[in-house]
């Protein structure tokens, strides 16, 4: 399991497995956000399976899939609500972590300076500079 820390509250990861949930809980996370739509890959666990494993480990679970249709305002709002409603650190995942980082970045627009959002994402290994215009508008 490869976790990439964006800041004290949010980390992202490439695809995790149901068996990773106890270790995620032991690492101090309280919430898991799944940003990967079901059926992208034949070996990908279904969202239902991931939710059951997260809840069995004592984690709050959110399914906010970001697929080929792109980002919607609803996804950004749901991400913002999940982050704000979390009792502690959040782990968001997708295939590579990029979509999770994108939704985190967009959910922070207007709350943090745009350059700080881009900088935190870059520290975790994700280039969000293409979002600067969007991050500055809220």
MODELLER restraints for C-alpha pairs under 7 A, 6 or more apart:
rsr = mdl.restraints
at = mdl.atoms
rsr.add(forms.Gaussian(group=physical.xy_distance, feature=features.Distance(at['CA:1:A'], at['CA:16:A']), mean=6.47, stdev=0.5))
rsr.add(forms.Gaussian(group=physical.xy_distance, feature=features.Distance(at['CA:2:A'], at['CA:13:A']), mean=5.83, stdev=0.5))
rsr.add(forms.Gaussian(group=physical.xy_distance, feature=features.Distance(at['CA:2:A'], at['CA:14:A']), mean=6.80, stdev=0.5))
rsr.add(forms.Gaussian(group=physical.xy_distance, feature=features.Distance(at['CA:3:A'], at['CA:11:A']), mean=6.42, stdev=0.5))
rsr.add(forms.Gaussian(group=physical.xy_distance, feature=features.Distance(at['CA:3:A'], at['CA:12:A']), mean=5.84, stdev=0.5))
rsr.add(forms.Gaussian(group=physical.xy_distance, feature=features.Distance(at['CA:3:A'], at['CA:13:A']), mean=4.82, stdev=0.5))
rsr.add(forms.Gaussian(group=physical.xy_distance, feature=features.Distance(at['CA:4:A'], at['CA:11:A']), mean=5.37, stdev=0.5))
rsr.add(forms.Gaussian(group=physical.xy_distance, feature=features.Distance(at['CA:4:A'], at['CA:12:A']), mean=5.25, stdev=0.5))
rsr.add(forms.Gaussian(group=physical.xy_distance, feature=features.Distance(at['CA:4:A'], at['CA:13:A']), mean=6.01, stdev=0.5))
rsr.add(forms.Gaussian(group=physical.xy_distance, feature=features.Distance(at['CA:4:A'], at['CA:124:A']), mean=5.32, stdev=0.5))
rsr.add(forms.Gaussian(group=physical.xy_distance, feature=features.Distance(at['CA:5:A'], at['CA:11:A']), mean=4.16, stdev=0.5))
rsr.add(forms.Gaussian(group=physical.xy_distance, feature=features.Distance(at['CA:5:A'], at['CA:12:A']), mean=6.46, stdev=0.5))
rsr.add(forms.Gaussian(group=physical.xy_distance, feature=features.Distance(at['CA:5:A'], at['CA:124:A']), mean=5.62, stdev=0.5))
rsr.add(forms.Gaussian(group=physical.xy_distance, feature=features.Distance(at['CA:6:A'], at['CA:120:A']), mean=5.46, stdev=0.5))
rsr.add(forms.Gaussian(group=physical.xy_distance, feature=features.Distance(at['CA:6:A'], at['CA:121:A']), mean=5.72, stdev=0.5))
rsr.add(forms.Gaussian(group=physical.xy_distance, feature=features.Distance(at['CA:6:A'], at['CA:123:A']), mean=6.74, stdev=0.5))
rsr.add(forms.Gaussian(group=physical.xy_distance, feature=features.Distance(at['CA:6:A'], at['CA:124:A']), mean=5.28, stdev=0.5))
rsr.add(forms.Gaussian(group=physical.xy_distance, feature=features.Distance(at['CA:7:A'], at['CA:120:A']), mean=6.73, stdev=0.5))
rsr.add(forms.Gaussian(group=physical.xy_distance, feature=features.Distance(at['CA:9:A'], at['CA:88:A']), mean=6.91, stdev=0.5))
rsr.add(forms.Gaussian(group=physical.xy_distance, feature=features.Distance(at['CA:9:A'], at['CA:89:A']), mean=4.53, stdev=0.5))
rsr.add(forms.Gaussian(group=physical.xy_distance, feature=features.Distance(at['CA:9:A'], at['CA:90:A']), mean=6.05, stdev=0.5))
rsr.add(forms.Gaussian(group=physical.xy_distance, feature=features.Distance(at['CA:10:A'], at['CA:89:A']), mean=5.86, stdev=0.5))
rsr.add(forms.Gaussian(group=physical.xy_distance, feature=features.Distance(at['CA:10:A'], at['CA:90:A']), mean=4.91, stdev=0.5))
rsr.add(forms.Gaussian(group=physical.xy_distance, feature=features.Distance(at['CA:10:A'], at['CA:91:A']), mean=6.00, stdev=0.5))
rsr.add(forms.Gaussian(group=physical.xy_distance, feature=features.Distance(at['CA:11:A'], at['CA:90:A']), mean=6.29, stdev=0.5))
rsr.add(forms.Gaussian(group=physical.xy_distance, feature=features.Distance(at['CA:11:A'], at['CA:91:A']), mean=4.92, stdev=0.5))
rsr.add(forms.Gaussian(group=physical.xy_distance, feature=features.Distance(at['CA:11:A'], at['CA:92:A']), mean=6.41, stdev=0.5))
rsr.add(forms.Gaussian(group=physical.xy_distance, feature=features.Distance(at['CA:12:A'], at['CA:91:A']), mean=5.41, stdev=0.5))
rsr.add(forms.Gaussian(group=physical.xy_distance, feature=features.Distance(at['CA:12:A'], at['CA:92:A']), mean=4.74, stdev=0.5))
rsr.add(forms.Gaussian(group=physical.xy_distance, feature=features.Distance(at['CA:12:A'], at['CA:93:A']), mean=5.44, stdev=0.5))
rsr.add(forms.Gaussian(group=physical.xy_distance, feature=features.Distance(at['CA:12:A'], at['CA:97:A']), mean=5.53, stdev=0.5))
rsr.add(forms.Gaussian(group=physical.xy_distance, feature=features.Distance(at['CA:12:A'], at['CA:100:A']), mean=6.45, stdev=0.5))
rsr.add(forms.Gaussian(group=physical.xy_distance, feature=features.Distance(at['CA:12:A'], at['CA:101:A']), mean=6.74, stdev=0.5))
rsr.add(forms.Gaussian(group=physical.xy_distance, feature=features.Distance(at['CA:13:A'], at['CA:92:A']), mean=6.43, stdev=0.5))
rsr.add(forms.Gaussian(group=physical.xy_distance, feature=features.Distance(at['CA:13:A'], at['CA:93:A']), mean=4.75, stdev=0.5))
rsr.add(forms.Gaussian(group=physical.xy_distance, feature=features.Distance(at['CA:13:A'], at['CA:94:A']), mean=6.87, stdev=0.5))
rsr.add(forms.Gaussian(group=physical.xy_distance, feature=features.Distance(at['CA:13:A'], at['CA:96:A']), mean=6.62, stdev=0.5))
rsr.add(forms.Gaussian(group=physical.xy_distance, feature=features.Distance(at['CA:13:A'], at['CA:97:A']), mean=4.90, stdev=0.5))
rsr.add(forms.Gaussian(group=physical.xy_distance, feature=features.Distance(at['CA:14:A'], at['CA:93:A']), mean=5.56, stdev=0.5))
rsr.add(forms.Gaussian(group=physical.xy_distance, feature=features.Distance(at['CA:14:A'], at['CA:94:A']), mean=5.45, stdev=0.5))
rsr.add(forms.Gaussian(group=physical.xy_distance, feature=features.Distance(at['CA:14:A'], at['CA:95:A']), mean=4.90, stdev=0.5))
rsr.add(forms.Gaussian(group=physical.xy_distance, feature=features.Distance(at['CA:14:A'], at['CA:96:A']), mean=4.06, stdev=0.5))
rsr.add(forms.Gaussian(group=physical.xy_distance, feature=features.Distance(at['CA:14:A'], at['CA:97:A']), mean=4.84, stdev=0.5))
rsr.add(forms.Gaussian(group=physical.xy_distance, feature=features.Distance(at['CA:15:A'], at['CA:93:A']), mean=5.99, stdev=0.5))
rsr.add(forms.Gaussian(group=physical.xy_distance, feature=features.Distance(at['CA:15:A'], at['CA:94:A']), mean=5.39, stdev=0.5))
rsr.add(forms.Gaussian(group=physical.xy_distance, feature=features.Distance(at['CA:15:A'], at['CA:95:A']), mean=4.90, stdev=0.5))
rsr.add(forms.Gaussian(group=physical.xy_distance, feature=features.Distance(at['CA:15:A'], at['CA:96:A']), mean=6.67, stdev=0.5))
rsr.add(forms.Gaussian(group=physical.xy_distance, feature=features.Distance(at['CA:17:A'], at['CA:45:A']), mean=6.93, stdev=0.5))
rsr.add(forms.Gaussian(group=physical.xy_distance, feature=features.Distance(at['CA:18:A'], at['CA:49:A']), mean=6.97, stdev=0.5))
rsr.add(forms.Gaussian(group=physical.xy_distance, feature=features.Distance(at['CA:18:A'], at['CA:50:A']), mean=5.39, stdev=0.5))
rsr.add(forms.Gaussian(group=physical.xy_distance, feature=features.Distance(at['CA:18:A'], at['CA:53:A']), mean=5.29, stdev=0.5))
rsr.add(forms.Gaussian(group=physical.xy_distance, feature=features.Distance(at['CA:21:A'], at['CA:53:A']), mean=6.30, stdev=0.5))
rsr.add(forms.Gaussian(group=physical.xy_distance, feature=features.Distance(at['CA:21:A'], at['CA:54:A']), mean=5.53, stdev=0.5))
rsr.add(forms.Gaussian(group=physical.xy_distance, feature=features.Distance(at['CA:21:A'], at['CA:57:A']), mean=6.00, stdev=0.5))
rsr.add(forms.Gaussian(group=physical.xy_distance, feature=features.Distance(at['CA:22:A'], at['CA:57:A']), mean=5.31, stdev=0.5))
rsr.add(forms.Gaussian(group=physical.xy_distance, feature=features.Distance(at['CA:25:A'], at['CA:57:A']), mean=6.62, stdev=0.5))
rsr.add(forms.Gaussian(group=physical.xy_distance, feature=features.Distance(at['CA:25:A'], at['CA:59:A']), mean=6.68, stdev=0.5))
rsr.add(forms.Gaussian(group=physical.xy_distance, feature=features.Distance(at['CA:28:A'], at['CA:89:A']), mean=6.81, stdev=0.5))
rsr.add(forms.Gaussian(group=physical.xy_distance, feature=features.Distance(at['CA:29:A'], at['CA:88:A']), mean=6.34, stdev=0.5))
rsr.add(forms.Gaussian(group=physical.xy_distance, feature=features.Distance(at['CA:29:A'], at['CA:89:A']), mean=4.72, stdev=0.5))
rsr.add(forms.Gaussian(group=physical.xy_distance, feature=features.Distance(at['CA:29:A'], at['CA:90:A']), mean=5.63, stdev=0.5))
rsr.add(forms.Gaussian(group=physical.xy_distance, feature=features.Distance(at['CA:29:A'], at['CA:91:A']), mean=6.66, stdev=0.5))
rsr.add(forms.Gaussian(group=physical.xy_distance, feature=features.Distance(at['CA:30:A'], at['CA:59:A']), mean=5.17, stdev=0.5))
rsr.add(forms.Gaussian(group=physical.xy_distance, feature=features.Distance(at['CA:30:A'], at['CA:60:A']), mean=6.25, stdev=0.5))
rsr.add(forms.Gaussian(group=physical.xy_distance, feature=features.Distance(at['CA:30:A'], at['CA:86:A']), mean=6.92, stdev=0.5))
rsr.add(forms.Gaussian(group=physical.xy_distance, feature=features.Distance(at['CA:30:A'], at['CA:87:A']), mean=6.36, stdev=0.5))
rsr.add(forms.Gaussian(group=physical.xy_distance, feature=features.Distance(at['CA:30:A'], at['CA:88:A']), mean=5.30, stdev=0.5))
rsr.add(forms.Gaussian(group=physical.xy_distance, feature=features.Distance(at['CA:30:A'], at['CA:89:A']), mean=5.75, stdev=0.5))
rsr.add(forms.Gaussian(group=physical.xy_distance, feature=features.Distance(at['CA:30:A'], at['CA:90:A']), mean=6.18, stdev=0.5))
rsr.add(forms.Gaussian(group=physical.xy_distance, feature=features.Distance(at['CA:31:A'], at['CA:59:A']), mean=5.31, stdev=0.5))
rsr.add(forms.Gaussian(group=physical.xy_distance, feature=features.Distance(at['CA:31:A'], at['CA:60:A']), mean=4.52, stdev=0.5))
rsr.add(forms.Gaussian(group=physical.xy_distance, feature=features.Distance(at['CA:31:A'], at['CA:61:A']), mean=5.84, stdev=0.5))
rsr.add(forms.Gaussian(group=physical.xy_distance, feature=features.Distance(at['CA:31:A'], at['CA:86:A']), mean=6.26, stdev=0.5))
rsr.add(forms.Gaussian(group=physical.xy_distance, feature=features.Distance(at['CA:31:A'], at['CA:89:A']), mean=6.69, stdev=0.5))
rsr.add(forms.Gaussian(group=physical.xy_distance, feature=features.Distance(at['CA:31:A'], at['CA:90:A']), mean=4.78, stdev=0.5))
rsr.add(forms.Gaussian(group=physical.xy_distance, feature=features.Distance(at['CA:31:A'], at['CA:91:A']), mean=6.30, stdev=0.5))
rsr.add(forms.Gaussian(group=physical.xy_distance, feature=features.Distance(at['CA:32:A'], at['CA:59:A']), mean=6.78, stdev=0.5))
rsr.add(forms.Gaussian(group=physical.xy_distance, feature=features.Distance(at['CA:32:A'], at['CA:60:A']), mean=6.17, stdev=0.5))
rsr.add(forms.Gaussian(group=physical.xy_distance, feature=features.Distance(at['CA:32:A'], at['CA:61:A']), mean=4.94, stdev=0.5))
rsr.add(forms.Gaussian(group=physical.xy_distance, feature=features.Distance(at['CA:32:A'], at['CA:62:A']), mean=6.34, stdev=0.5))
rsr.add(forms.Gaussian(group=physical.xy_distance, feature=features.Distance(at['CA:32:A'], at['CA:90:A']), mean=5.83, stdev=0.5))
rsr.add(forms.Gaussian(group=physical.xy_distance, feature=features.Distance(at['CA:32:A'], at['CA:91:A']), mean=4.90, stdev=0.5))
rsr.add(forms.Gaussian(group=physical.xy_distance, feature=features.Distance(at['CA:32:A'], at['CA:92:A']), mean=5.63, stdev=0.5))
rsr.add(forms.Gaussian(group=physical.xy_distance, feature=features.Distance(at['CA:33:A'], at['CA:61:A']), mean=5.89, stdev=0.5))
rsr.add(forms.Gaussian(group=physical.xy_distance, feature=features.Distance(at['CA:33:A'], at['CA:62:A']), mean=4.71, stdev=0.5))
rsr.add(forms.Gaussian(group=physical.xy_distance, feature=features.Distance(at['CA:33:A'], at['CA:63:A']), mean=5.92, stdev=0.5))
rsr.add(forms.Gaussian(group=physical.xy_distance, feature=features.Distance(at['CA:33:A'], at['CA:64:A']), mean=6.89, stdev=0.5))
rsr.add(forms.Gaussian(group=physical.xy_distance, feature=features.Distance(at['CA:33:A'], at['CA:91:A']), mean=6.25, stdev=0.5))
rsr.add(forms.Gaussian(group=physical.xy_distance, feature=features.Distance(at['CA:33:A'], at['CA:92:A']), mean=4.39, stdev=0.5))
rsr.add(forms.Gaussian(group=physical.xy_distance, feature=features.Distance(at['CA:33:A'], at['CA:93:A']), mean=6.34, stdev=0.5))
rsr.add(forms.Gaussian(group=physical.xy_distance, feature=features.Distance(at['CA:34:A'], at['CA:62:A']), mean=6.15, stdev=0.5))
rsr.add(forms.Gaussian(group=physical.xy_distance, feature=features.Distance(at['CA:34:A'], at['CA:63:A']), mean=4.84, stdev=0.5))
rsr.add(forms.Gaussian(group=physical.xy_distance, feature=features.Distance(at['CA:34:A'], at['CA:64:A']), mean=5.97, stdev=0.5))
rsr.add(forms.Gaussian(group=physical.xy_distance, feature=features.Distance(at['CA:34:A'], at['CA:65:A']), mean=6.65, stdev=0.5))
rsr.add(forms.Gaussian(group=physical.xy_distance, feature=features.Distance(at['CA:34:A'], at['CA:92:A']), mean=5.94, stdev=0.5))
rsr.add(forms.Gaussian(group=physical.xy_distance, feature=features.Distance(at['CA:34:A'], at['CA:93:A']), mean=5.34, stdev=0.5))
rsr.add(forms.Gaussian(group=physical.xy_distance, feature=features.Distance(at['CA:34:A'], at['CA:94:A']), mean=6.30, stdev=0.5))
rsr.add(forms.Gaussian(group=physical.xy_distance, feature=features.Distance(at['CA:35:A'], at['CA:63:A']), mean=6.32, stdev=0.5))
rsr.add(forms.Gaussian(group=physical.xy_distance, feature=features.Distance(at['CA:35:A'], at['CA:64:A']), mean=4.97, stdev=0.5))
rsr.add(forms.Gaussian(group=physical.xy_distance, feature=features.Distance(at['CA:35:A'], at['CA:65:A']), mean=4.20, stdev=0.5))
rsr.add(forms.Gaussian(group=physical.xy_distance, feature=features.Distance(at['CA:35:A'], at['CA:66:A']), mean=5.53, stdev=0.5))
rsr.add(forms.Gaussian(group=physical.xy_distance, feature=features.Distance(at['CA:35:A'], at['CA:92:A']), mean=6.99, stdev=0.5))
rsr.add(forms.Gaussian(group=physical.xy_distance, feature=features.Distance(at['CA:35:A'], at['CA:93:A']), mean=5.86, stdev=0.5))
rsr.add(forms.Gaussian(group=physical.xy_distance, feature=features.Distance(at['CA:35:A'], at['CA:94:A']), mean=5.03, stdev=0.5))
rsr.add(forms.Gaussian(group=physical.xy_distance, feature=features.Distance(at['CA:35:A'], at['CA:99:A']), mean=6.81, stdev=0.5))
rsr.add(forms.Gaussian(group=physical.xy_distance, feature=features.Distance(at['CA:35:A'], at['CA:100:A']), mean=5.99, stdev=0.5))
rsr.add(forms.Gaussian(group=physical.xy_distance, feature=features.Distance(at['CA:36:A'], at['CA:65:A']), mean=4.92, stdev=0.5))
rsr.add(forms.Gaussian(group=physical.xy_distance, feature=features.Distance(at['CA:36:A'], at['CA:66:A']), mean=6.09, stdev=0.5))
rsr.add(forms.Gaussian(group=physical.xy_distance, feature=features.Distance(at['CA:36:A'], at['CA:94:A']), mean=4.55, stdev=0.5))
rsr.add(forms.Gaussian(group=physical.xy_distance, feature=features.Distance(at['CA:36:A'], at['CA:95:A']), mean=6.53, stdev=0.5))
rsr.add(forms.Gaussian(group=physical.xy_distance, feature=features.Distance(at['CA:37:A'], at['CA:65:A']), mean=4.65, stdev=0.5))
rsr.add(forms.Gaussian(group=physical.xy_distance, feature=features.Distance(at['CA:37:A'], at['CA:66:A']), mean=6.32, stdev=0.5))
rsr.add(forms.Gaussian(group=physical.xy_distance, feature=features.Distance(at['CA:37:A'], at['CA:67:A']), mean=6.01, stdev=0.5))
rsr.add(forms.Gaussian(group=physical.xy_distance, feature=features.Distance(at['CA:38:A'], at['CA:46:A']), mean=5.69, stdev=0.5))
rsr.add(forms.Gaussian(group=physical.xy_distance, feature=features.Distance(at['CA:38:A'], at['CA:47:A']), mean=6.34, stdev=0.5))
rsr.add(forms.Gaussian(group=physical.xy_distance, feature=features.Distance(at['CA:51:A'], at['CA:61:A']), mean=5.89, stdev=0.5))
rsr.add(forms.Gaussian(group=physical.xy_distance, feature=features.Distance(at['CA:54:A'], at['CA:60:A']), mean=6.80, stdev=0.5))
rsr.add(forms.Gaussian(group=physical.xy_distance, feature=features.Distance(at['CA:54:A'], at['CA:61:A']), mean=6.30, stdev=0.5))
rsr.add(forms.Gaussian(group=physical.xy_distance, feature=features.Distance(at['CA:55:A'], at['CA:61:A']), mean=6.92, stdev=0.5))
rsr.add(forms.Gaussian(group=physical.xy_distance, feature=features.Distance(at['CA:64:A'], at['CA:75:A']), mean=6.29, stdev=0.5))
rsr.add(forms.Gaussian(group=physical.xy_distance, feature=features.Distance(at['CA:66:A'], at['CA:99:A']), mean=6.79, stdev=0.5))
rsr.add(forms.Gaussian(group=physical.xy_distance, feature=features.Distance(at['CA:76:A'], at['CA:103:A']), mean=5.88, stdev=0.5))
rsr.add(forms.Gaussian(group=physical.xy_distance, feature=features.Distance(at['CA:76:A'], at['CA:106:A']), mean=6.34, stdev=0.5))
rsr.add(forms.Gaussian(group=physical.xy_distance, feature=features.Distance(at['CA:76:A'], at['CA:107:A']), mean=5.27, stdev=0.5))
rsr.add(forms.Gaussian(group=physical.xy_distance, feature=features.Distance(at['CA:77:A'], at['CA:107:A']), mean=6.81, stdev=0.5))
rsr.add(forms.Gaussian(group=physical.xy_distance, feature=features.Distance(at['CA:79:A'], at['CA:103:A']), mean=6.66, stdev=0.5))
rsr.add(forms.Gaussian(group=physical.xy_distance, feature=features.Distance(at['CA:79:A'], at['CA:104:A']), mean=6.80, stdev=0.5))
rsr.add(forms.Gaussian(group=physical.xy_distance, feature=features.Distance(at['CA:79:A'], at['CA:107:A']), mean=6.38, stdev=0.5))
rsr.add(forms.Gaussian(group=physical.xy_distance, feature=features.Distance(at['CA:80:A'], at['CA:107:A']), mean=5.11, stdev=0.5))
rsr.add(forms.Gaussian(group=physical.xy_distance, feature=features.Distance(at['CA:83:A'], at['CA:90:A']), mean=6.94, stdev=0.5))
rsr.add(forms.Gaussian(group=physical.xy_distance, feature=features.Distance(at['CA:92:A'], at['CA:100:A']), mean=5.69, stdev=0.5))
rsr.add(forms.Gaussian(group=physical.xy_distance, feature=features.Distance(at['CA:93:A'], at['CA:100:A']), mean=5.74, stdev=0.5))
rsr.add(forms.Gaussian(group=physical.xy_distance, feature=features.Distance(at['CA:94:A'], at['CA:100:A']), mean=6.18, stdev=0.5))
rsr.add(forms.Gaussian(group=physical.xy_distance, feature=features.Distance(at['CA:98:A'], at['CA:126:A']), mean=6.59, stdev=0.5))
rsr.add(forms.Gaussian(group=physical.xy_distance, feature=features.Distance(at['CA:101:A'], at['CA:121:A']), mean=6.80, stdev=0.5))
rsr.add(forms.Gaussian(group=physical.xy_distance, feature=features.Distance(at['CA:105:A'], at['CA:117:A']), mean=6.04, stdev=0.5))
rsr.add(forms.Gaussian(group=physical.xy_distance, feature=features.Distance(at['CA:106:A'], at['CA:135:A']), mean=6.30, stdev=0.5))
rsr.add(forms.Gaussian(group=physical.xy_distance, feature=features.Distance(at['CA:109:A'], at['CA:135:A']), mean=4.67, stdev=0.5))
rsr.add(forms.Gaussian(group=physical.xy_distance, feature=features.Distance(at['CA:109:A'], at['CA:136:A']), mean=6.67, stdev=0.5))
rsr.add(forms.Gaussian(group=physical.xy_distance, feature=features.Distance(at['CA:109:A'], at['CA:138:A']), mean=5.69, stdev=0.5))
rsr.add(forms.Gaussian(group=physical.xy_distance, feature=features.Distance(at['CA:110:A'], at['CA:138:A']), mean=4.81, stdev=0.5))
rsr.add(forms.Gaussian(group=physical.xy_distance, feature=features.Distance(at['CA:114:A'], at['CA:132:A']), mean=6.12, stdev=0.5))
rsr.add(forms.Gaussian(group=physical.xy_distance, feature=features.Distance(at['CA:114:A'], at['CA:135:A']), mean=5.15, stdev=0.5))
rsr.add(forms.Gaussian(group=physical.xy_distance, feature=features.Distance(at['CA:114:A'], at['CA:136:A']), mean=5.54, stdev=0.5))
rsr.add(forms.Gaussian(group=physical.xy_distance, feature=features.Distance(at['CA:118:A'], at['CA:128:A']), mean=5.38, stdev=0.5))
rsr.add(forms.Gaussian(group=physical.xy_distance, feature=features.Distance(at['CA:118:A'], at['CA:129:A']), mean=5.88, stdev=0.5))
rsr.add(forms.Gaussian(group=physical.xy_distance, feature=features.Distance(at['CA:121:A'], at['CA:127:A']), mean=6.53, stdev=0.5))
rsr.add(forms.Gaussian(group=physical.xy_distance, feature=features.Distance(at['CA:121:A'], at['CA:128:A']), mean=6.58, stdev=0.5))
